[in-house]
Amino acid sequence: MTAPVAAPGDLRDPAFLRKVHPVLERYASWFRPEVRGFDRLPPHGPFLVVGNHSGGQMPPDLPVLLTAWWRARGEEEPVYALFHSFFLGLPGVGPVMARAGAVEAGPAAAEAVLRSGGILIDFPGGDHEVFRPWWERNRIEFGGRLGFVRLALRTGVPVVPAVSVGGQETLVVLARGERLARHLRLDRLFRIKVMPLVAGPPFGLVPGGIPTFPLPAKITVELGAPIDLAGRFGPDAADDDEVVRACYDELVSTMQATLDRLAGERRFPVLG
């Protein structure tokens, strides 16, 4: 594995990660995690990890993936993750998360990580996907967001699918509340496009901004084989809408097939 390379403005702190790792391991263990496919990963970055996002206001998918990653490949490897600006802007949150490798979502910052040789984790579906209703819990729903495809093509890095199942069973999402969010102008104020209604302990039925205690759903993550879009189409394809859409459809279809298979392994919701 090559030596880690710092991204521009990098605040990621491996020593800090080694300290918080045991705490996150304990949290992740609540979900009886299983992460497969590390043998499929390239030996080092840069590459883009694209995952489906699950778990509502407290999504466990990233802690489950990262704790397994650190066990398998160490905290020194330059792994970063994109986060919504609203979350990083919460008092006391941004600086701590930056030490853990959090990067504010945006094309310039994402490209800087990859061009520095780093590994970037992206959940393109964002708030749209993480609050998909219970009956759509086993669907990939990126909402037509194409930025990650353009990013992979422009930087010439492979895409590694990271498909998870079970995260959307840690609570019950009843509605995204997109119409309510538009009415409240949350997109203009905070770049938030949903105002969901969820159910979970200890408060029962609550709006999505109020944390719920996660149900102990078993979470399984499978890392797929790298997909070299740039090798097939070239970096200039990032500006070709037709190619970008075709790549998006291919990736979503590939990930949905994996999610269907993982969901088929589960006998019962939550129990797995």
C-alpha positions in Angstrom: 0.0 0.0 0.0 1.4 3.4 -0.9 2.0 6.1 1.8 -1.1 8.2 2.6 -1.3 11.6 0.9 -3.1 14.5 2.6 -5.8 16.2 0.7 -5.7 20.0 0.4 -6.8 21.5 3.7 -6.8 18.0 5.3 -7.7 17.8 9.0 -8.0 14.0 9.1 -6.2 12.7 12.2 -5.3 8.9 12.3 -4.4 9.2 16.0 -7.8 10.6 16.8 -9.4 7.7 14.8 -7.5 5.2 16.8 -8.9 6.7 20.0 -12.5 6.8 18.8 -12.4 3.4 17.0 -13.3 1.3 20.1 -16.3 3.6 20.8 -17.6 3.3 17.2 -17.0 -0.5 17.3 -19.3 -0.7 20.3 -21.9 1.3 18.5 -21.6 -0.7 15.3 -21.8 -4.0 17.2 -25.4 -3.1 18.1 -26.3 -3.9 14.4 -24.5 -7.3 14.3 -22.5 -6.0 11.3 -21.1 -8.0 8.4 -18.9 -6.3 5.8 -17.9 -8.4 2.8 -15.6 -7.8 -0.2 -12.4 -6.1 1.1 -10.5 -8.5 -1.1 -12.1 -6.8 -4.1 -10.8 -3.3 -3.3 -7.8 -1.8 -5.1 -4.7 -1.9 -3.0 -4.7 1.8 -2.6 -6.5 5.0 -3.7 -7.6 7.0 -5.4 -11.1 5.5 -5.9 -14.7 6.4 -5.2 -16.9 4.3 -2.9 -20.6 4.8 -3.7 -23.1 3.5 -1.2 -26.9 3.5 -0.6 -27.8 5.5 2.4 -30.0 4.2 5.2 -31.1 4.8 8.7 -32.9 8.1 8.9 -31.6 10.9 11.1 -28.9 8.6 12.7 -27.7 6.5 9.8 -25.4 3.6 11.0 -24.2 2.6 7.6 -21.0 4.7 7.6 -19.8 3.7 11.2 -20.5 0.0 10.2 -18.4 0.4 7.1 -15.6 2.5 8.6 -15.0 0.3 11.6 -14.7 -2.7 9.5 -12.4 -0.8 7.1 -10.1 0.3 9.9 -9.9 -3.3 11.1 -9.1 -4.6 7.7 -6.8 -1.8 6.3 -5.9 0.4 9.2 -6.7 4.0 10.3 -3.8 5.4 8.3 -5.3 4.8 4.9 -6.7 8.2 3.6 -10.4 7.5 3.6 -12.8 10.4 3.6 -16.6 10.8 3.4 -18.8 13.5 2.1 -21.3 15.1 4.5 -24.1 17.6 4.2 -23.1 21.1 5.1 -26.1 21.4 7.5 -24.7 18.5 9.6 -21.2 19.8 9.6 -22.5 23.2 10.6 -24.0 22.0 13.8 -22.2 23.5 16.9 -19.2 21.4 17.8 -19.8 18.8 15.1 -17.8 20.1 12.1 -14.3 20.2 13.6 -14.7 16.8 15.3 -16.0 15.2 12.1 -13.2 16.8 10.0 -10.7 15.0 12.2 -12.5 11.8 11.3 -12.2 12.5 7.6 -15.5 14.3 6.9 -15.5 16.6 3.9 -18.3 19.0 3.1 -20.2 17.7 0.0 -19.3 19.6 -3.1 -17.5 18.9 -6.4 -14.3 20.9 -5.6 -13.6 19.3 -2.3 -14.5 15.8 -3.6 -12.2 16.2 -6.6 -9.4 17.5 -4.3 -9.6 14.3 -2.2 -9.4 12.0 -5.2 -6.6 14.0 -7.0 -4.6 13.8 -3.8 -4.7 10.0 -4.0 -7.4 9.6 -1.3 -10.4 7.3 -1.1 -13.8 9.0 -1.0 -17.1 7.6 0.3 -20.2 9.1 -1.1 -23.9 8.5 -0.5 -25.4 10.2 -3.5 -29.0 9.6 -2.4 -28.5 11.9 0.6 -31.6 13.0 2.5 -33.8 11.7 -0.3 -32.6 8.1 0.1 -31.9 8.0 3.8 -35.6 8.9 4.5 -37.2 6.5 1.9 -40.4 4.9 3.3 -40.3 1.6 5.0 -41.9 -0.2 2.1 -39.1 1.1 -0.2 -36.3 0.1 2.2 -34.7 -2.4 -0.2 -34.5 0.0 -3.1 -31.6 2.1 -4.4 -32.9 5.6 -4.6 -30.2 8.2 -5.7 -32.9 10.5 -6.9 -31.3 11.1 -10.3 -28.3 12.8 -8.7 -25.5 12.4 -11.3 -22.6 14.3 -9.7 -20.8 11.2 -8.5 -20.7 9.8 -12.0 -19.3 13.1 -13.4 -16.7 13.1 -10.5 -15.5 9.5 -11.3 -15.2 10.3 -15.0 -13.5 13.6 -14.6 -10.9 12.3 -12.1 -10.4 8.9 -13.9 -11.0 6.9 -10.7 -12.8 3.6 -10.4 -16.2 3.3 -8.6 -16.5 0.7 -5.9 -20.2 0.0 -5.0 -20.9 -0.4 -1.3 -24.4 -1.9 -1.0 -25.9 -2.3 2.5 -29.1 -3.9 3.7 -30.8 -3.6 7.1 -30.0 0.1 7.9 -33.5 1.2 6.9 -34.9 -1.3 9.4 -33.4 0.6 12.4 -36.5 2.9 12.3 -39.7 3.1 10.4 -40.0 6.0 7.9 -43.6 6.7 7.1 -43.1 9.7 4.7 -40.3 11.8 3.3 -42.3 15.0 3.6 -40.9 16.6 0.5 -44.0 18.8 -0.1 -43.8 20.0 3.5 -40.1 20.8 3.1 -40.8 22.9 0.0 -43.6 24.7 1.9 -41.2 25.5 4.7 -38.5 26.5 2.2 -36.0 24.2 3.9 -34.1 23.8 0.7 -33.5 27.6 0.4 -32.6 27.9 4.1 -30.6 24.7 4.8 -30.3 22.8 1.4 -32.7 20.2 3.0 -35.4 18.7 0.7 -37.3 16.5 3.2 -39.3 16.9 6.4 -39.9 13.3 7.2 -42.2 11.5 9.6 -40.6 8.5 11.4 -41.5 6.1 14.1 -39.1 4.6 16.7 -38.4 4.4 20.4 -38.5 6.1 22.8 -40.9 8.8 21.5 -42.9 6.9 18.9 -44.1 9.0 16.0 -41.8 12.1 15.5 -40.5 14.4 12.8 -37.2 13.4 11.3 -35.1 16.0 13.2 -35.7 14.2 16.5 -33.4 11.3 17.1 -34.8 7.8 17.8 -33.1 4.9 19.5 -32.1 2.6 16.6 -33.7 -0.8 16.4 -31.0 -3.6 16.5 -31.4 -4.5 12.8 -28.6 -6.7 11.4 -26.7 -4.7 8.8 -24.8 -6.3 6.0 -22.5 -4.4 3.6 -21.0 -5.8 0.4 -18.2 -4.1 -1.4 -18.4 -4.8 -5.1 -15.8 -5.1 -7.8 -14.4 -1.7 -9.0 -16.1 -0.3 -12.1 -13.8 1.7 -14.4 -16.1 4.2 -16.1 -13.3 6.6 -17.2 -11.4 3.7 -18.7 -14.3 2.9 -20.9 -15.5 6.5 -21.8 -12.6 8.8 -21.0 -12.6 11.9 -18.8 -14.3 14.1 -21.4 -17.4 12.0 -21.0 -18.1 13.9 -17.8 -19.6 16.6 -20.0 -21.7 14.2 -22.1 -25.1 14.0 -20.5 -26.1 10.8 -22.4 -23.0 8.9 -21.3 -23.4 10.1 -17.7 -27.0 9.0 -17.6 -26.1 5.6 -19.1 -23.3 5.2 -16.4 -25.7 6.2 -13.7 -28.4 3.7 -14.8 -25.7 0.9 -15.0 -24.4 1.6 -11.5 -27.9 1.8 -10.0 -29.0 -1.4 -11.8 -25.8 -3.2 -10.6 -26.3 -2.1 -7.0 -30.0 -2.9 -7.0 -29.2 -6.4 -8.1 -26.8 -6.8 -5.2 -29.4 -5.3 -2.8 -32.0 -7.7 -4.0 -29.7 -10.6 -3.3 -28.8 -9.3 0.1 -32.4 -8.7 1.0 -33.2 -12.2 -0.2 -30.9 -13.6 2.5 -32.9 -12.0 5.2 -35.7 -14.1 6.8 -37.3 -11.4 8.9 -37.1 -7.6 9.2 -34.8 -6.3 11.9 -33.8 -9.9 12.9 -32.1 -10.5 9.6 
